[in-house]
Structures are given as structure tokens and as C-alpha cells.
Amino acid sequence: MQGSGTCRDVCNDLDIPCLSWDIHQGFDACNPAEFSATDAFDFIWSHPPYWRQKLYADDPRDLSRSPTLEHFLRRYGQFLRNCARALKPGGKLAVLMGDYSDREEGFVPLVYHTKRLAFAAGLRQCCTDIVRFSHGASGSKKTYRTSFIPGLHDTCVVFERPAASERSRP
Ligand SMILES: C[S@@+](CC[C@H](N)C(=O)[O-])C[C@H]1O[C@@H](n2cnc3c(N)ncnc32)[C@H](O)[C@@H]1O
């Protein structure tokens, strides 16, 4: 889910070996057959779509094209399981995610769902939430006609794949 490739560019600057893909090149990160690496990565950075807040590729496999929330969460959960499997024991997965709302679905706590699905994939959160404020976003300047709290931040959650000896720890 590299988008324009910011993470890859930073890795190149820091001389860190990096593999980076996107649905725009035909790579579906939610497909376990395509994302089949095991015990391979020290660190995975990901910035998935906030469901349909913004549409990305003209491809039904793009998470932002998920027709229902249930469909989005099913595929997002598979993505997180793919990442968990691809990490080395002790490896980290950082996910940048924001909550979402629209008239049809109401408020959708996507950061909560990220944690729920990552924990179910056997990962554990290994540091406090990192909050990215977006005070410059257009939503911070609008006046709303109804009572409504605009989402002006997103959250980076860092998970860890426990080492084999720690897996049974709650
Ligand atoms: C929030 S954007 C990432 C933006 C990125 N951080 C940047 O610097 O441009 C989400 C990305 O996920 C990609 N994406 C959506 N569904 C995907 C899938 N199933 N497999 C791989 N990439 C996917 C989209 O094409 C989009 O580029």
C-alpha cells in the first residue's frame, strides 16, 4: 500500500533495504497467495485506505472499493494476518489508520477495528498510539450545519509479532 512511495523514498535515503508495492502495480496485499512471505521482514509499514474515504485504484481488489463495511473488514483482517505471518518473530508492523464516518454508515471506528483484527492475528501492541494531527486539513476550517466533530487526526499503531516463547502471554 505504498501509494506515492514515501516510505520507500525514506528507506532509500536511510540506506535501508525496502520492498514496496501497491494495487496500482497489480499486487493485492489482501491476497494470502500473493502476499505469501513468511518470517521475512523486520518491519512493515502500511497506510491502508480508510475504507471509502478516498478511492484509489480502479480495481475491485482495492480496499477503498469494498462495497460494504463487512467486506472491508474481512479483507483488512486478511491483510493484517498476511503481515503477521510475513514478520520475523519480534518484528514490527506499523499501521497508520484514521476513523471514518459518512451519512450512510455513521461513525466507523477504524482504529479500534485495526487493533481488534491485529490482536486476533496474534500481534500485540508494543507502544502507545502515535497521533498525527491534521489541523491544516480542510475539515478544520469548515463550519458545519449539524453538531458534528470532524476527525482531525489519524493514528499510527505499532504492533509486534511475539517471539515463539512469548506467544502464549496474554
Ligand atoms: C492511504 S494510501 C497510501 C498513501 C501513502 N502513504 C503515500 O505516501 O502516498 C493507500 C494505498 O493503498 C493502496 N491499496 C488499496 N488496496 C490495496 C490492496 N488490496 N493491495 C495493495 N495496495 C492497496 C491504494 O492504491 C493506495 O495507494
The ligand as a Gaussian input file, in Angstrom:
#p B3LYP/6-31G(d) Opt

LIG

0 1
 C       -3.653000       5.910000       2.149000
 S       -2.940000       5.437000       0.590000
 C       -1.214000       5.320000       0.941000
 C       -0.538000       6.669000       0.795000
 C        0.944000       6.606000       1.002000
 N        1.292000       6.648000       2.420000
 C        1.691000       7.734000       0.278000
 O        2.688000       8.217000       0.805000
 O        1.270000       8.107000      -0.833000
 C       -3.481000       3.746000       0.461000
 C       -2.889000       2.961000      -0.677000
 O       -3.315000       1.598000      -0.573000
 C       -3.420000       1.070000      -1.876000
 N       -4.232000      -0.163000      -1.816000
 C       -5.572000      -0.269000      -1.615000
 N       -5.964000      -1.556000      -1.605000
 C       -4.856000      -2.294000      -1.795000
 C       -4.615000      -3.696000      -1.875000
 N       -5.621000      -4.584000      -1.765000
 N       -3.335000      -4.120000      -2.072000
 C       -2.317000      -3.221000      -2.205000
 N       -2.480000      -1.884000      -2.148000
 C       -3.735000      -1.417000      -1.933000
 C       -4.035000       2.216000      -2.669000
 O       -3.816000       2.078000      -4.053000
 C       -3.303000       3.435000      -2.073000
 O       -2.163000       3.762000      -2.833000

